[in-house]
Amino acid sequence: MDRSLPLRGIRILDCSRVLAGPFATMLLADLGADVIKLEPPGGDESRGWGPPWWGDPSDRRSAYFASVNRNKRSIVVDLRADGGRDLLDRLAGSADLLVHNARPSSAERLGLDTTRLRAAHPRLVVAAVGGFAGRDAELPAYDLLAQAMSGLMSVTGQPGGPPQKAGVAVLDLLAGLELAVGALAALIGRGTGTPAPAVEVSLMEASVAALTNVLANYLATGEEPRRWGNEHPNIVPYQVLGTQDGHVAIAVGNDPQFGRLVEVLGVVPEASWATNAGRLADRETLIATLSAAVANRRRDELVDALRAADVPAGPVASVGEATRGMQAAHDDGWLQRADGMLLAPDPIRLDGESLPLRGVPPLLGEHTDAVFSEMGLAREEVADLRARRAIA
């Protein structure tokens, strides 16, 4: 399987940390790239974001860090130390792609600024993910700020309630996906010009654009979107309803599906409910009727009945239920097990096969000596660099 991975032979120098950048480079590592994670002496700070931990806490492999750093090799280089910048250039000279998430002033101080790297390494694709763009590029950013400032929190939560963030750092993950796509395109296109294309993604730009239909509604009408809770502004019914022992998500995307829904529920529909426009106009009465019809049904029994009728529906599952469901769907073979760890696989499949786990999330500096040996550094040179604290 390793021999057939599409990015085999591509080397990536991952100078990013926390989530968006590491998520992007993990996706590329899963597809076969050799990803060298360059960490400062203290390591990626998410190593310390535990408990929980995998292994001994002193190893600083938090579950958070492990979730986005599989299939990588870790080296420790202090870019602020004498000799660190030279090592960065030697590493960059053998890489196809360099990824970082440093703010412009930090990037310049550490030797990661795109202008310098492109001049020194014309074939190197530099891909940077930042929090903000333009005049705000120096502002620090985390996913929470992006959810707040992009408008996402303003449309998330119950009507009349406070704004709400999503339970996962979805905008960091989205920006990471955008960065990975841009980097792949640049790698393909670098043969058409010199220097290689540079890629930039900002968390804020990606986040506002990701509002998609909500943003489109605002641009078309000028009306501020509001919070709909678990309902949908344009489709009815498309929401969560309470059952006797849990909750069910029902997503009716067309009129035939609605007809099958009311048949399963034993509801006699109003004539106006035959179209989505009619259902939107009479949302309150319709949802009250459906809510009464499902209130005394058991969650899983109702889901089975709706699925049998080809109505899109599913349980509101806990994380444990969702994980067990994935395991069952893949004959207990969904989770990847190695070195006492359980890791979720990459969802991409090639020729029907899951992408292999080629390496567990590394210990800090686990591969420093091996990587520099591959680069041709003599043991004495490595020892001297370590003595000068350029590496660890």
Secondary structure, 3 states (H helix, E strand, C coil): CHHHCCCCCCEEEECCCCCHHHHHHHHHHHCCCEEEEEECCCCCHHHHCCCCECCCHHHCCEHHHHCCCCCEEEEEECCCCCCHHHHHHHHHHCCCEEEECCCHHHHHHHCCCHHHHHHHCCCCEEEEEECCCHHHCCCCCCHHHHHHHCCCHHHCCCCCCCCCCCCCCHHHHHHHHHHHHHHHHHHHHHHHCCCCCCEEEEHHHHHHHCCHHHHHHHHHHCCCCCCCCCCCCCCCCEEEEEECCEEEEEECCCHHHHHHHHHHHCCCCCHHHHCHHHHHHCHHHHHHHHHHHHCCCCHHHHHHHHHHCCCCEEECCCHHHHHHHHHHHCCCCCCEEECCEEECCCCCEECCEECCCCCCCCCCCCCHHHHHHHCCCCHHHHHHHHHCCCEC
